[in-house]
Amino acid sequence: MEHEGYAFVSQIVATLIGVAAGGGVAFWVNKIIQDGSIEKTRNETKQAIVNELTSNQIGLFEYQTKPIEWHDSSKKFTGNWGLASDSFFKSATGSGNLLLIPSNLQNPINEIYHHFELFNSFIKQVIEFSTYKYPPASMDNEAKELLRRITEQVDYLIPRISKTVVDLKPTKK
C-alpha cells in the first residue's frame, strides 16, 4: 500500500514537472514571437514616420522654390500653400506605437510635428486671410509677417527632418 502512495505522488510530481516545463516552453516561445512582433511593429512605425517626414520635406522644398508671395497692389497671396501631413504620427501616437521608438528619437519627432502644426496654422491663416480683417494700413505688414513666420518654420524644419530621417531608418534583422 505504501508503494502505491509513492507511485501516486511520483505521478503527480511528474505531471507537475511536465506542466511546468510545458508552460515554461510555451512562455518562452510566446516571448520570442511577441518580441518579433514588437520589432516588426517598431520598424513599420519608423518607416511610416520616415515616409511622412520625407513627403513633408519634399513639400517644404517645393515651398522654397516657389514660396507664397504677397502682392501689395492686389492685396492677395500667390504660391504653394500645401499643408504638412501628420496622419501617421497621430496614428502612432494614438496606438502607443510611438513608444516603441527609442526615447532619444521621440523628442525630435515630437518637436518636428509641433513645428508642422505651427507651419500648418500659418498656411491656414494665408488661406483664410481676408482684406476685411485688417485695416488697409496694417494689411501689408500683417501679410509680410505671416510669410516671415512660414519661412522661419520651413528653414527650421528641413535640416531637422533630414537628421531625424537618417536616425529613424528601421533596423534590419
Secondary structure, 3 states (H helix, E strand, C coil): CHHHHHHHHHHHHHHHHHHHHHHHHHHHHHHHHHHHHHHHHHHHHHHHHHHHHHHHHHHHHHHHHCCCEEECCCCEEECCCCCCCCHHHHHHHHHCHHHHCCHHHHHHHHHHHHHHHHHHHHHHHHHHCCCCCCCHHHHHHHHHHHHHHHHHHHHHHHHHHHHHHHHHCCCCC
